[in-house]
Amino acid sequence: MYKQVVAAIKNGRSPYLFTGIEGEKMGMIAVRDGEAVYGDESLIQTVNETTLPCVRDGVLGERIITPPHLILCGAGHVSVFTAKIAKMVGFRVTVIDERTDFANADRFPDADTILNLPFAEALNRIREPNAYYVIVTRGHKDDNLCLRTILQKPYTYCGMIGSRSKIKVVFDDLITQGYSEDKLKTVHSPIGLSIGAVTPEEIAVCIVGEMIQVKNAEKRGSEWDQALCDAVENIGEPYAMVTLIEKKGSAPRSAGARMIVKRDGTIISSIGGGFGEYEASQYAVGMLTNGSRVKRYICRMNNREAADAGMVCGGEIDILIQITEA
C-alpha cells in the first residue's frame, strides 16, 4: 500500500493515508486515491479530512503531497547554483532552456530533468501541483512569456529575478493583457530573501531560502521526499517504516515525517535527526532481526540529557515503527 501512495504521487495526485496507531489495528494501513480505497476501509471512517494531519480514535490521518518540484526557466549562472542548493534540500529539479550549450548534464549534474525546448512548450508539458517556478531567463521577452504561461497553472511558488524597473515593465504589460494585480501579487519579485545577495551563489541561497520559507509556512500535507519514494518503490528487502505521530518540545519535524530503516542500519529520509532518530533506528534494526512487526513508543529527552548529548534542549516524539515486506 505504500507503493500505492508512491504511484499516486508520481502521477501528480495527493492520496490520503490512514494508519492505525492503537489497539488491535495498530500498524494497519488504508490508502485512498481518488475514489479507490486500498486496505482497511474502517480506518478512514474515524478521521475528518479537513483537519489533516490529525489523530483521532487511534488513527493517524494524512494527506500526502508530492515532493516540491523546482522548475528553473533559464540556465544561466544563477540557475546552476540554485539547482545545486535546491537538490540538497530535497527539491526535484527541472531546467528549461533551448540552448544546449547552457542546459546540459555537465552544467546541471543535479537536475532530474533538462528540457531543451522553447519555454512555452516546455512549461505546457509540466503538470505539477507542488511546483516552484523560478524565472531567470536572459531578457524581458522570455520573462514575460514564462510568467504569462505559469500564471495560468497551479503553483506553490513563483518568483522572477530582475530589477524593480524591469519587473514593472513586465507586470504593466501583463496587466494590459488582462492579468489582475491580485494575481501578480502572488509572484515573488524581486525574487528571494532580502539578505544583500550579490554573487550568483549568494542569489541562489536567497532564492532557495525563500522557497523553503514558503514551503514551511503552511502545513498543506505530509511530504514524501524523493529518497523515500524511491526506496519504497525499489527496496528489495523487508524494511522498517518509522512514522512520527506527534512531537512536543524542540523536535524539528511534525506529524507524518517518515524514514526508512534497513536491516544494516541504513537510514533513508529523516524524522528529525538527533537522539530520537538514532533510538528509533536502533529499535527498527532490532525488530527486523527478531521478527517483531509493529511497535509504538515515546522517546523523551529532558534538557540535561539533551545537553549531555550535545543538543540545545529536550523534547518528546511519539513514534510508530512498522516492518514491511519488500
C-alpha positions in Angstrom: 0.0 0.0 0.0 3.0 2.3 0.4 3.7 1.6 -3.2 0.1 2.8 -4.0 1.0 6.1 -2.3 4.1 6.5 -4.4 2.3 5.6 -7.6 -0.3 8.3 -6.9 2.5 10.9 -6.1 4.3 10.1 -9.3 1.0 10.8 -11.2 0.7 14.2 -9.6 -2.1 13.2 -7.1 -2.3 13.7 -3.4 -3.6 10.5 -1.8 -4.8 10.1 1.8 -3.1 7.7 4.1 -4.6 6.4 7.3 -2.5 4.4 9.9 -3.8 2.6 13.0 -1.7 3.6 15.9 -3.5 2.0 18.9 -5.1 -1.3 19.9 -5.7 -4.2 17.5 -5.4 -2.0 14.4 -2.0 -0.7 15.3 0.1 -0.7 12.2 -2.7 -1.3 9.8 -3.0 1.0 6.7 -5.6 2.3 4.4 -4.9 4.5 1.3 -7.5 6.5 -0.6 -6.5 7.7 -4.1 -9.5 9.5 -5.6 -12.4 7.0 -5.4 -10.2 4.0 -4.9 -9.6 2.6 -1.4 -6.8 0.1 -0.6 -6.5 -1.6 2.8 -8.8 -1.5 5.8 -11.6 1.0 4.9 -12.8 1.2 8.6 -9.7 3.3 9.4 -11.0 6.0 7.1 -14.3 6.5 8.9 -12.7 8.0 12.1 -10.8 10.9 10.6 -12.1 14.3 9.4 -10.0 15.1 6.3 -10.4 18.8 6.7 -8.1 18.8 9.7 -5.3 16.6 8.5 -2.8 15.7 9.6 -4.6 14.6 12.8 -5.0 11.7 15.2 -8.5 10.6 16.1 -9.8 7.3 17.7 -6.4 5.7 17.3 -5.9 6.6 13.7 -3.3 9.0 12.2 -4.8 10.6 9.1 -2.7 12.4 6.5 -2.8 13.9 3.0 0.4 13.0 1.2 1.6 15.7 -1.1 4.1 15.4 -3.9 7.7 16.4 -3.2 8.5 20.0 -4.0 9.5 20.4 -7.7 11.7 23.4 -8.7 11.3 24.4 -12.4 14.1 26.7 -13.5 13.2 28.9 -16.5 16.7 29.7 -17.8 20.1 28.0 -17.5 22.4 30.9 -16.6 24.9 31.1 -13.7 22.2 31.7 -11.0 20.3 28.6 -12.1 23.4 26.4 -11.8 23.8 27.2 -8.1 20.0 27.3 -7.4 19.7 23.8 -8.9 22.5 22.5 -6.7 21.2 24.0 -3.4 17.6 23.1 -4.1 18.6 19.5 -4.7 20.5 19.5 -1.4 17.4 20.4 0.5 15.0 17.9 -1.2 13.6 19.5 -4.3 13.2 17.7 -7.6 14.8 20.0 -10.2 13.8 20.6 -13.8 15.8 23.1 -16.0 14.3 24.6 -19.1 16.4 26.3 -21.8 16.6 25.5 -25.5 20.3 26.5 -25.5 22.0 23.1 -25.3 25.4 24.7 -24.5 23.8 26.1 -21.4 21.2 23.5 -20.3 23.1 20.2 -20.3 24.0 17.5 -17.8 27.6 18.8 -17.5 26.5 22.1 -16.1 23.5 20.7 -14.2 24.6 17.3 -12.8 22.0 17.7 -10.0 19.0 18.2 -12.3 16.4 15.4 -12.6 15.2 16.7 -15.9 16.6 19.0 -18.6 14.2 20.3 -21.3 15.9 21.8 -24.4 12.7 23.3 -25.7 11.2 26.8 -26.1 9.9 28.0 -22.7 6.2 27.9 -23.5 6.3 24.4 -25.0 8.3 23.0 -22.0 6.1 24.7 -19.4 2.9 23.4 -21.1 4.3 19.9 -20.6 4.6 20.3 -16.9 1.7 19.1 -14.8 2.8 19.5 -11.2 0.6 20.7 -8.3 3.5 21.3 -5.9 5.6 23.4 -8.4 8.1 26.1 -7.5 8.8 28.2 -10.6 11.9 30.4 -10.8 12.2 32.7 -13.8 15.8 33.6 -14.5 15.8 34.0 -18.3 18.1 36.3 -20.3 15.6 39.0 -21.1 12.2 40.8 -20.7 10.6 38.9 -23.6 11.2 35.4 -22.2 10.4 36.6 -18.7 7.0 37.8 -19.9 6.4 34.7 -21.8 7.3 32.4 -18.9 5.3 34.4 -16.4 2.2 34.6 -18.6 2.3 30.8 -19.1 2.9 30.0 -15.4 0.1 32.3 -14.1 -2.3 30.0 -15.9 -1.1 27.0 -14.0 -1.3 25.8 -10.3 1.8 26.6 -8.3 3.1 26.8 -4.8 5.7 29.4 -5.6 6.6 31.6 -8.5 9.5 34.0 -8.4 11.1 36.2 -11.1 14.6 37.8 -10.9 15.2 41.3 -12.0 15.4 45.0 -11.1 12.3 46.8 -10.0 12.2 48.7 -13.2 12.3 45.5 -15.3 9.7 43.9 -13.1 7.4 46.9 -13.6 7.7 46.7 -17.4 6.8 43.0 -17.3 3.9 43.5 -14.9 2.5 46.5 -16.7 2.4 44.5 -19.9 0.6 41.6 -18.2 -2.0 44.0 -16.8 -2.7 45.3 -20.2 -3.2 41.6 -21.3 -5.9 41.2 -18.6 -4.0 39.7 -15.6 -5.2 41.1 -12.3 -2.9 42.9 -9.8 -4.0 40.4 -7.2 -2.7 37.6 -9.3 0.6 39.4 -9.9 1.0 39.9 -6.1 1.4 36.1 -5.8 4.7 36.4 -7.7 7.8 36.9 -5.6 9.6 39.6 -7.4 12.2 40.9 -6.7 13.0 37.2 -6.0 14.5 35.8 -2.9 15.0 36.8 0.7 16.4 40.2 1.3 19.9 39.4 2.5 22.0 41.7 0.4 23.0 38.9 -2.1 25.4 39.9 -4.9 27.1 36.9 -6.4 25.3 34.1 -8.3 26.0 31.8 -5.4 24.5 34.2 -2.8 21.5 34.9 -5.0 20.9 31.2 -5.3 20.9 31.0 -1.4 18.4 33.8 -1.1 16.1 32.2 -3.7 16.1 28.7 -2.2 15.7 30.3 1.3 12.5 32.0 0.2 11.3 28.8 -1.4 11.9 26.9 1.9 10.1 29.8 3.8 7.0 29.4 1.5 7.1 25.6 1.7 7.2 25.5 5.5 4.8 28.5 6.2 1.6 26.5 5.7 1.2 22.8 6.5 -0.6 21.5 3.4 0.1 17.8 4.0 2.8 15.3 4.7 5.7 15.5 2.1 7.3 12.3 1.0 10.7 13.3 -0.4 12.2 11.7 -3.5 14.6 9.5 -1.5 11.7 8.0 0.5 9.6 7.4 -2.6 12.5 5.8 -4.5 13.2 3.5 -1.5 9.5 2.4 -1.2 9.4 1.7 -4.9 12.8 -0.1 -5.3 13.9 -1.7 -2.0 14.3 -5.4 -2.5 14.2 -6.5 1.2 12.0 -6.1 4.3 12.4 -2.7 5.9 11.1 -0.6 8.8 8.9 2.4 8.1 9.3 4.8 11.0 6.5 7.4 11.4 6.4 10.4 13.6 2.9 10.6 15.1 3.3 13.6 17.4 6.0 15.9 18.8 6.5 18.1 21.8 9.3 20.5 22.7 12.1 21.2 20.3 11.7 18.2 17.9 12.1 19.7 14.4 9.7 17.6 12.3 5.9 17.4 12.5 3.4 14.6 12.4 3.7 12.5 9.3 7.5 12.7 9.0 8.9 9.4 7.9 12.1 7.5 7.4 13.0 4.0 6.3 15.5 1.9 8.2 17.1 -1.1 6.6 18.4 -4.2 8.4 22.0 -3.0 8.2 21.0 0.3 9.9 21.0 2.4 6.8 18.5 5.3 7.2 16.6 6.9 4.2 15.0 10.3 4.8 14.5 11.6 8.3 12.2 12.1 11.2 14.3 15.0 12.6 17.7 13.7 13.4 19.3 13.7 16.8 18.9 11.2 19.7 15.2 10.4 18.8 16.1 9.3 15.3 19.0 7.3 16.5 17.0 5.5 19.1 14.2 4.8 16.6 16.7 3.4 14.1 18.1 1.0 16.8 14.6 -0.2 17.7 13.9 -0.7 14.0 17.1 -2.8 13.3 16.2 -4.9 16.4 12.7 -5.5 15.1 14.0 -6.5 11.6 16.3 -9.0 13.4 13.9 -10.5 15.9 10.8 -10.7 13.8 8.6 -8.1 15.6 6.0 -6.5 13.3 4.9 -3.2 14.9 5.9 -1.1 17.8 4.9 2.3 19.2 6.9 4.2 21.7 7.7 7.7 23.1 11.2 9.0 23.1 11.8 11.6 25.8 14.9 13.7 26.4 15.0 16.3 29.1 17.1 19.4 28.9 20.0 17.9 30.8 20.1 14.8 28.8 19.9 16.9 25.6 22.9 19.0 26.8 24.9 15.8 27.6 24.2 14.6 24.0 25.4 18.0 22.6 21.8 19.3 21.8 20.3 22.7 22.8 17.2 21.4 24.6 15.0 18.4 25.0 11.8 17.2 23.5 9.4 14.3 23.1 8.5 12.3 20.0 5.8 9.7 19.6 6.9 7.1 17.1 5.4 4.1 15.2 7.6 1.5 13.7 6.2 -0.9 11.1 8.1 -3.8 9.5 7.0 -4.1 5.9 7.7 -6.7 3.2 9.8 -5.8 0.2 
